[in-house]
Amino acid sequence: MRILLVSDLHYALRQLDWVVRAAPDYDLVVLAGDHMDVSSPVSLDTQSVVLLRYFALARPGRSLVVASGNHDLTGAGPHGERAALWLPESRRCGIAIDGDSLVVGDTLVTVCPWWDGPVGRAALEAQLAADAQRRPARWMWIYHWPPVGSPTCWTGKRHYGDADVADWIAQYRPDFVFTGHVHEPPFKPAGAWADRIGATWVFNPGRQIGPEPAHIVIDLDEGTASWHSLMGEEALQLGADHAPARSVF
């Protein structure tokens, strides 16, 4: 299975065009949050309509997973906590979104929402506990924020990561956690696009300008992962105990 991971497109339409063109080359396409841009002059309502169309174009014949990020929250849900209220419309096209779990080959994919309070956190915790009971050969999480303490959340000045996902990784030991949110780590010498935490690989492609987004390609059959950006490319073996030294600097 070949997987494409992209995150933090922030309504960059040329980069969304690239995703639509690239999607047919992959078995699974993962968009790990922050599809919208709250600072854009385009209204969030308009952005949602355009994004839903892009998601539909990227879906035919393959699996597409779309998780929410903090920019994607458009209103209060039934419990008063903010949520990506527009995203469930994607399910009509067979797209897996927040709160969904799907099996692709021998891999269970858990799609984690950007939660905004205790109710959302409890729901996600329950989802992880339930999926842990039925995990197949591989278990993959889509979680917008990298874990605290990891070089995948290094901004160049500080670690800006999530403590909850760090605790859940320690508890459940998934095989992969696909993240985003912190744009800088792959582009900083002390940062990283990949980190091995025990048995878990954590990936964050970062964000860059231009028509092609920074992205990560994971090939489960070959046992490899590679990062592609304006700075160059780096690769690793999934069987390694840790990520290799950076080579683009």
Residue pairs with C-beta under 8 A, 6 or more apart in sequence:
1 27
1 28
1 104
1 105
1 107
1 219
1 220
1 221
2 25
2 26
2 27
2 28
2 217
2 218
2 219
2 220
2 221
3 26
3 27
3 28
3 29
3 30
3 217
3 218
3 219
3 220
4 19
4 22
4 23
4 25
4 26
4 28
4 29
4 30
4 215
4 216
4 217
5 30
5 32
5 178
5 203
5 205
5 215
5 216
5 217
5 218
6 15
6 19
6 29
6 30
6 31
6 32
6 205
6 213
6 214
6 215
7 31
7 32
7 33
7 34
7 69
7 144
7 178
7 179
7 180
7 181
7 204
7 205
7 207
8 32
8 33
8 34
8 69
8 180
8 181
8 183
8 206
8 207
9 15
9 16
9 19
9 31
9 34
9 35
9 213
10 34
10 35
10 36
10 37
10 40
10 71
10 207
11 35
11 36
11 37
11 40
11 42
11 47
11 50
11 51
12 37
12 213
13 50
14 210
14 211
15 210
15 211
15 212
15 213
16 51
16 54
17 211
18 211
18 212
18 213
19 29
19 31
19 54
19 58
19 213
20 54
20 57
20 58
22 215
23 29
23 58
23 59
23 62
23 64
24 61
24 62
26 62
26 217
27 62
27 63
27 104
27 105
28 62
28 63
28 64
28 65
28 104
28 107
28 109
29 58
29 62
29 63
29 64
29 65
30 65
30 67
30 142
30 178
31 55
31 64
31 65
31 66
31 67
32 67
32 69
32 142
32 143
32 144
32 178
32 179
32 180
33 67
33 68
33 69
33 70
33 71
33 72
33 114
33 142
33 144
33 180
33 181
34 69
34 70
34 71
34 72
34 144
34 180
34 181
35 47
35 51
35 66
35 69
35 71
35 72
36 44
36 47
36 48
36 51
36 71
36 72
36 74
37 47
37 71
38 44
38 71
40 47
44 74
44 86
48 74
48 86
48 89
51 86
52 86
52 89
52 90
55 64
55 66
55 90
55 93
55 95
56 90
56 93
56 95
58 64
59 93
59 94
59 95
63 96
63 102
63 104
63 109
64 95
64 96
65 95
65 96
65 97
65 100
65 102
65 109
65 111
65 142
66 87
66 90
66 95
66 96
66 97
66 111
67 97
67 98
67 111
67 112
67 113
67 114
67 142
67 143
67 144
68 83
68 84
68 87
68 97
68 98
68 113
68 114
68 144
69 114
69 144
69 180
69 181
70 114
70 144
70 181
72 84
72 86
72 87
72 114
73 82
73 83
73 84
73 114
73 116
74 82
74 83
74 84
74 85
74 86
75 82
75 83
75 85
76 82
76 83
77 83
77 85
77 120
79 117
79 119
79 120
80 117
81 115
81 116
81 117
81 119
81 120
82 116
83 98
83 113
83 116
83 120
84 98
84 113
84 114
87 97
87 98
88 97
90 97
91 97
91 100
96 102
96 109
96 111
97 111
98 111
98 112
98 113
98 114
99 111
99 113
99 123
99 127
100 111
101 108
101 109
101 110
101 111
101 127
101 131
102 108
102 109
102 111
103 109
103 136
105 220
106 136
106 137
106 138
107 136
107 137
107 138
107 139
107 140
107 220
108 131
108 134
108 135
108 136
108 138
108 139
108 140
109 140
109 141
109 142
110 127
110 128
110 131
110 139
110 140
110 141
110 142
110 174
111 142
112 124
112 127
112 128
112 141
112 142
112 143
112 144
113 120
113 124
114 144
114 145
115 121
115 123
115 124
121 164
125 168
128 141
128 168
128 172
131 139
132 139
132 172
138 175
138 176
138 220
139 172
139 174
139 175
139 176
140 174
140 175
140 176
140 177
140 178
141 174
141 176
141 177
141 178
142 178
143 162
143 165
143 177
143 178
143 179
144 179
144 180
144 181
145 153
145 161
145 162
145 165
145 179
145 180
145 181
145 182
146 152
146 153
146 161
146 162
146 165
146 177
146 179
146 180
146 181
146 182
146 185
146 195
146 202
146 204
147 153
147 161
147 162
147 163
147 165
147 166
147 169
147 177
147 197
147 202
148 159
148 161
148 162
148 163
148 166
149 159
149 161
149 166
150 159
150 161
150 166
150 192
150 195
150 197
150 202
151 185
151 190
151 191
151 192
151 195
152 161
152 179
152 182
152 185
152 191
152 192
152 193
152 194
152 195
152 202
152 203
152 204
153 159
153 160
153 161
153 162
153 182
153 185
153 204
154 160
154 182
154 184
154 185
154 188
154 190
154 191
154 192
155 182
155 184
155 185
155 188
155 191
156 184
156 188
156 190
156 191
160 182
161 182
165 177
169 177
169 197
169 198
169 200
169 202
170 197
170 198
173 198
173 199
173 200
174 200
175 199
175 200
175 201
176 200
176 201
176 202
176 203
176 218
177 200
177 201
177 202
177 203
178 203
179 202
179 203
179 204
180 204
180 205
180 206
180 207
181 204
182 204
182 206
183 206
183 207
184 191
184 206
185 191
185 192
185 193
185 204
185 206
186 192
186 193
186 204
186 205
186 206
186 214
186 227
186 229
186 231
187 206
187 208
187 229
187 231
189 246
189 249
192 204
192 243
192 246
193 203
193 204
193 205
193 206
193 216
193 227
193 234
194 201
194 202
194 203
194 216
194 225
194 227
194 236
194 243
195 201
195 202
195 243
196 202
196 240
196 241
196 242
196 243
201 225
201 238
203 216
203 218
203 225
205 213
205 214
205 215
205 216
205 227
205 229
206 214
206 229
207 213
207 214
208 214
208 229
208 230
209 230
210 230
214 227
214 228
214 229
214 230
215 227
215 228
215 229
216 225
216 226
216 227
216 228
217 225
217 226
217 228
218 224
218 225
218 238
219 225
220 238
223 237
223 238
223 239
224 235
224 236
224 237
224 238
225 235
225 236
225 238
226 233
226 234
226 235
226 236
227 233
227 234
227 235
229 248
231 248
232 247
232 248
233 248
234 244
234 246
234 247
234 248
236 243
236 244
